[in-house]
Amino acid sequence: MVIALVALIARSNARSDQAGSTPPVLGLTEVYRHGGDALGDDPFRGNPAPNSAAVAVSSNPFGEGGSQTDRSFSGNEPSFYGGVPNEPVGGRDDTIAHFGADRVATEAAVDALRSDEQLRWRGGDTLTVDNFGTYLAELTPVVLRVDVRLTYHLLREGRAIPQQAVLESGTVVLVDVFGIPRIRAISATPLTLPQVVSGPQVSFTGDPWDDFDPSWVFAIRPSDEALAVLALFDLTTAGEFQRPCGTTGDRDIVDRVPTVPATTSTSTPDTPAPTTNPGGGEVDVSGIWILASEFSGVEGTLLREGTGFRYRTPQTNDHIGWDCFLSGQPGQTATMECLSTGNGYSSTWSATGPITAISPNGRPKLRFDGTSAGPATTMTLTPQ
């Protein structure tokens, strides 16, 4: 069984430069098990982060029909991760505050994450102590649905010490915009892609959980493109919902069943539709608008401003706010420039593409299809 796990990680590494592991290091013969509710030895914070307790998940959620030779998934795989809609989880903002008050832990965490050659983030710059809070704020809490192989970093005498590990299913982790776990929520422990463990004396250390099976351990590969949202498995209904990247569970998007008005209703719409032509007249900006990747996105409002449009989502104590300006009109190619802010940090990004006139339900609306740079991500703005 141990040989099967070792072979899995080796195959994941050999398949692609974007595979979910890093090159082997001679002398690595132990893999440490970390249970979902255990703070563990040498954590990066001395007390558990709020709302970071492990969550019950079904065993082997992907069924017996899965491949017996490929135990790796891309970070953008829908429903690979799970969660409970609209329940804040992970204690991310508390962890940001913790690192802000502990420079030694911050320096060690930055060193640990930078050891991963595949580390990327929207900020684009090299990860430093000064921008670490901004980096953490773009991470998203999710629940592992299977046991996962990663490199786990201990904090000893102010230094990060790498350790090959398996995290138990049900563990709450913070993932980056490429779908890779980067922080173990309960202990604020940095996580990086696993290194290959090989040799005849490979062993597992640490208390096993009831359903631990070395042949049912997964590796994760970074998504090719940065994500705007994560498609998560709903642990309460077995359905699926979306969690915008950088939010903590309070901005989740769950599929809605449209409400059909009674045929006897005599009420009029709150906002009458403009009578001008949608191709050349005034755009109707009423209602909810969605800024999204290919999966879904965050909900906000749209206003006319000068020769373009202003899109906003609110900022609260628990999630970042978005303030975007789309500089154009239907029929034009335009750039949307966005500023995200929250908890003392800010970051910017932009996307360029065509604005198209559309007319859902006879109302003159618009659709924007843009592509952001560094790394490229397809973004759309549409009415709900």
N, C-alpha and C positions, 0 to 999 in steps of 0.2 A: 504494500500500500504506500509506503514511504517512497519507494522507487517511482511509483505512478505520479506522485506529486512533483518529484524532482523533474521527471520527464516532461510534465505539463509546463513548468516554468521554462525549461530549456526550449521547448517548441515555441512557446510564446515569444521568446527572445529571438529565435532564429527566423521567424516568419516575416518580420518587417522592422524597419527602423523605428516605427511608431509603436512597437509591441509593448506589452505591459510589464516589462522587466528591464534591468540593466545588466551589463556584462558580468560574468562570474568573477568571484574573488576567491583566491585560494585560501583554504582553511576554514571556510564557512561550513559547519556541519550541524548546527542546531537551529531549529525553528521554534520560537517561543509562542505559546498560546496565550491570548489575552481575552478574558471573558468580557461580555458587554457591560456588566455592572461593576467591574473591578477598577478601582483607581490605579492600581498597579504600582510597581516599584519605580522610584525616581521620576515622578510625574512633573510636568511643567507648571502645574498649579497644585497647591496643597489640599484644596477642597474641591469637590465636584462642581462643575459648572451647572447653573440652573437648567432644569428641563433637559438634562442630558442622560437620564436613566435609559437603559436598554428597553427595547420594545419587543413584545412577543411577535414572532413571525412563524409561518408554517415551515416545516422542514422540507428540504428539497423542493422549493417552489416552482422550479422549472421542469419538474416531472422526470420520469424515468426515460422519456424518449429523447433526451438531450444527447449530444455527442459524447462518447466516452473517451475521445482523444483530444478534444478542444475544450479547455476549461477557461477560456478567456472571452471577455466581452468588451465592446467599445464603450467609452464613457457616455455616449449619447444613446445607448440602447434603451428604448422605452420600457418602463416598468422593471428595469434591472434593480433600481433603488425603490424604496417605499417611503411611506409617510402617512400621516393623518391630516386631511385637509383642514386648513384654517386653525391649526393648533400650533402656536409658536414653540419651537423646539431647538435644542442645541446650545442655548446660552451664548450665542456668538458675540453679542454686544458686551456681555460681562467679560468674556475672554479678551476682547479688544481692550477693555479697561484694565484688565489684569496685566497684559503685556505692556500697556502704556505706563504702568507703575513699576515694572520690573525690567530694567534695562538688561540685566545679566541674562534673564530667561529669553528676552527678545533677541539678543545677539546670538544666543545658542540656537534658537528656532530658525533665525534667518540663515545661519550657517548650515543647518540641517537641510532646509528646503533647497538651498542653492547647490547642495551636493547632487541634486537630481538634474542631469543634463537636459531633461525634457520639461523642466519647469517653465511654464509660460503664463502670462496673465495680461489682462487688458491694459494695464498701465504701460506695458512695453519696456519699461526701464528695468535695470538690474534691481533685484530685491535688496532693500537696505533696511537698517533699523528705522530710518526716518519715514519710509513709505510702507512699513509693515502693517500699520493700522489700516491704510487704504487697501492693501492687498487682502487682509482678513475680511474687510467689509464686502468684498465681492464674492466671498465663499457662501455656499448654500448648505443648510443642514438637511441631511437625508438619513434614512435607516438602511443598513445593509440587510439584504434578504438572503444572503448566503455567506459562508465563511470566505474571507478574502485574504490573499497573500499580499503583504506590503513590507516595506522597511520601516521599522518603528524606532524612534529616537528617544533615548533616555536622557535625563538631565542630571549629570554627575559633576560636582565641583565646578559648576558654571559652564560645562561643555556638553555638547550633544554627542551621545554615543549611539551609533547605529546598531540595530538588532533585527535580524530577520524574524518575521512574526506572521501569525494568523490571527485576524480579528474575527470574533464570533458574530454570526448572524444576529441581527437585532441591535447591534452597536450603532449609536448615533455618530456620524462623522460629518465634517464640513468638506464639501467637494468644490473644486475650482470650476471655471467656465469651460473646461475640457472634460469634465466628468470624473476627475481623479480625486480620491480622498486625500486631503492635505492636513487636516487636523482631526484627531480623535477628541470628540467634544468633551467627554467627562473629565479628561486629564490635560487637555490643551496640548497633547503630544503631537509633534510634527510627524507627517507621514510622507514617504516618497515611494517611488516604484520599487518593486522587490529586486533583489539580486539573486542570481542562481545559486542554489545550495546543492552540492553534489558530493559524491563519494560513498563508500560502503558503510560508513558509520553515521549517516545522517539520522538525527533523532529529534523528537518533539519534547519540549520542556514546558512545564506548567500544567495546572489542573485541567483535564479534559472536560468538556461539557457533554451532556448526555448523548447528543446525536453527532458528535464530532466524527468525521470520516475523512482521512487524508486524501481519498480519491475524489472527494466532493468539495474541493477548495478552488476558488476562482482567482484569476488575475484580471486586471482591468487595463485596457489600452486607452490612451488619450484620444478624444475625438479629433478629427482632422481640423475642424473649424470651431471657433468659440461659439458657445451656445447662449441664447437669450433666455431660454427656459429649459427646465428639466421635466420630462414626462415621467411621473411617479406612479407606482402601484398604490392604490388606496387600501391600506391595511384594515379598514373597517367595512368596506363594501366589496372588495376584490375588483373594483373598477379602476379607472385611471384618471388622474388629474394633472394639472400643470403648476409648477412652482417657478416663478420668475427668478432667474439667477440673481443673487445678491439680496434676496429676501429671506425671512426666517420662518415662514409659515403663516403669516397674517395677510398675505396677498395672493393666496392660492386661487387658481381658476378651475372651477368644477363645471362640467357640462351642465347646461341649463335646459329645462324643458320649456319651450315657448308658451306663454300664456295667451290663449285665444279669447278675445273679448266676446261678450254675449252679443248675439245678433240684435237684441232689442235695445242696445245701448244708444243713447242719443248724445253722448258727450263728444266734444270736439278735441283734437289733439292739443297738448299743452303748447306746442310750438308749430304753427302752420308752416307748411312747406312753401318755399319761395316759388314763384311762378315763372322765373326766368329759365332760359335754356341751360342745362347742365354743362354743355360744352363751352359756353361763353358767358354765362351769367354768374350770379352770386352763389357760392357753394353753401349748402346747408351744413353748418357745423354742430348742430344740436345732437344730443345723445352721448353715449359712451363710445370712445374710440380705442382701438387696440393696437399697440406697438408690439410687434412679434417677430420671432424667427419662424422657421418652418413648422414648428409645433403649435405654438400659441403665444400669448404675451401678456403684458401688463395693461390694465385698464386706466384710461385717463380722459381728459377733456381737451377739446380743440376750439381755439378762438381765432378769428381773423385778426391779423396784425400787419398793418402797412400793406406791402405787396405779397405777403405770405401768410403763414399760419403758426400759431403758438400751441404746442402740445405740452400738457403738464400732468404729472401724477403727484399726489401729496407726499410730503416727508413727515414721518412720525418718529417716535423714539425707537421703533422696532424695524423700520425699513427705510431704504434710501428714497429720495424723491428725484423725479426726472423733470427737467425743463428744457424743451427742445424747440427750435425754430426751423420751419420748413420754408425756404426762400424761393417760392415759385407758385405757379398756378397750373391747373389742368392743361395738358398739352405741352408742358415744358419739362426739361430735365433740370432737376434741382438738387440741392444739398440740404440734408437735415443735420443740424449741429445740436448736440445734446450735452447738458451738464447734469451730472448726478451728484447729489450732496447728501451728507448725513454724518452725524456724530463727529464733527470737526474735520472732515476730509471732503475732497471733491475730485472728480475725474471727468474728462471730456472724451467724446467720440463723435464721429460724423459718418454719414452714409450718403451716397450719391446715386440717383436713378430717376426714372420717369414718374411724373404725376399724371394719372389717368382719370378722366371724367367718368363716373359711373352713376347709375340712377336706380338704386334699390327702392322698390315700392314707389317709384315715381319721384323720389326726392333727389335733387342734384347734389351728389356727394363726390368724394375723390378717393383715389387709392394711390399710395406711394410705394414703389418697390425700389429699395436702395441696397447698395452693397458697401459695407464699411471696410476700412483698410486696417491691416496690422493687428491680428489676422483677419482675413476676409470673412464677413458674416452677412448673409442675406437678411435684410430687415424690411418689414412691411408695416404700413400704417393704413388701417381700414376702419370703417364704421362697424359697430357691433351688429 
